[in-house]
Amino acid sequence: MTAIILSIMIVLLLLGFPMMIPLATAAFVGFYMTFGGLGQMETLIQQMMGGIRPTALIAVPMFILAADIMTRGQSAGRLIDMVMSFVGHIKGGLAVSTAASCTLFGAVSGSTQATVVAVGSPLRPRMLKAGYKDSFTLALIINSSDIAFLIPPSIGMIIYGVISGTSIGELFIAGIGPGLLILAMFSVYCVIYAIVHKVPTEPKSSWKERTLAVRDALWPLGFPVLIVGGIYGGIFSPTEAAAACVLYAVLLEFVIFRSLKLPDMYAIAKSTGLITAVVFILVAVGNGFSWIISFAQIPQTLLAAFGINEAGPIGVLVAISVAFFIACMFVDPIVVILVLTPIFAPAIAASGLDPVLVGVLITLQVAIGSATPPFGCDIFTAIAIFKRPYWEVIRGTPPFIFMLILSAALIIMFPQIALFLRDMAYL
C-alpha cells in the first residue's frame, strides 16, 4: 500500500498537477485499499473538514491579509530605511541591511514570499549599483527571507502547531533565538564577502537622519511588539494577535500613512482569498491523507524499517532534519509539514523530545528546503519577481545553505538556542 500511494503521488507530481491533486488522490486510493471500497467515503470527508476546523487556523488568513496590506504600503520601505541608516555605512552594510530588513519584515509578515517581494524589490537594484554580484544578491534575498519563517508570526509554525497540538504561542517565542542566530551568521558572511570583493561602502548617515528614520519606522515596529508582547503578556492568543495585526495594518496604511485607498482593498482581499483558499485546501486534503496513513500504520512501518524508533532523541532530530530538508527541495513547505509530521509523531513521542524544539527544527528545515534547488518555492518566487534565469538565482546559494544547515546542527546540539526564551516566558 505504501509503495502504491507514493507512486501515485510521484507520477501525478511529474505530470504537473498542483499538490492538492496528488494528496487527495492518494488519500482516496488509500481509503479504498484500507476499507475495501468507497461505501463510507463520508468518513474521509469528515476527516478533511476536521483538518480546517481548529480555530487556530483563523490566524493564517489574517496574517496573510496583514502581510498583503503592508507589502503594498509603506511599512517595508520605512523598516529598510531605518536599518540602512545604522549599518549601511559599514563594510558590507548594504548586504547586512538586506538581511536585517528581511528579519524585521518577517516579524511583520510571517511569509517568506512576501518578504522576497517587499524587501528584495527595492534593495536588489541598490545592491547591484553598489557593486554586489547579482548571484550573491539573489541568494542573500531568498535565504534571508527564510528567517521570516522562524521569526513570529510564522504560518509554518501555525500549521505545525495545529497538526501536532503544540502551543503556537510557545513556538512563536522559541523561533526568535534561531532567527537571530541565522541573521548573525549571514551578517558576518556579508562583511567578509564585501571585504574580499572590495565592495565600496555607503555614505554614513548623520544622527539627525537616523533619528528621522527611527521615527518613521516606529509605527511598523509596532507589529512585532503587538505580536510577541501581546502573546507573551497574556493579552492575546495567537489568533487574537493576528486579528489585531490586521486592524493595525489597516489603520497604519489607510489612515496614518495614507499609502493605500479603499479601492485598493479589493485587490488585497482577492489576493488574500486566493492564497488562503490554496492553504486551506492543502490543510484539508493533508489531514485526510495523514488520517489514512495513520490508520494503516504506515508511519510505524516506515520508522521501523529505517530503525528510527531505536535511534534516540539526537537520531530522531537528525532524521527529521534530513527528511524535511529533502522533501522541501521538491514540495511546498505546508504540504511537507502536513504529510511528514504525523509520520514522525510516534518517534517524537517515544523519544520524549520537546515538541516545541521539534517544531522549531522542522520550521527551520522547511525554510532551508524552500530556498534549496532544485524546486524550492522561494527560488521560483525570485525568478518570477526579478525576471532572472534559474541558474543565476541558485548560483550563489551554497554558502547560505551551509550556514542554515550549520544553524540546524547547533540547535540540535544546543537546544537552549531555541528554548531559552520559551522557558523564560512560559516555565
Secondary structure, DSSP 8 states (H G I E B T S, - for coil): -HHHHHHHHHHHHHTT--THHHHHHHHHHHHHHHHTSSTTHHHHHHHHHHHT--GGGGHHHHHHHHHHHHHHSSHHHHHHHHHHHHHTTSTTHHHHHHHHHHHHHHHHH--HHHHHHHHHHHHHHHHHHHT--HHHHHHHHHHHGGGGGTSSS-HHHHHHHHHHT--HHHHHHHTHHHHHHHHHHHHHHHHHHHHHTT--------HHHHHHHHHHHTTTTHHHIIIIIHHHTTS--HHHHHHHHHHHHHIIIIIIS--S-TTHHHHHHHHHHHHHHHHHHHHHHHHHHHHHHHHTTHHHHHHHHTTGGGSHHHHHHHHHHHHHHHHHTTS-HHHHHHHHHHHHHHHHHHHT--HHHHHHHHHHHHHHHHTSTTT-HHHHHHHHHH---HHHHHTT-HHHHHHHHHHHHHHHH-THHHHHHHHHHH-
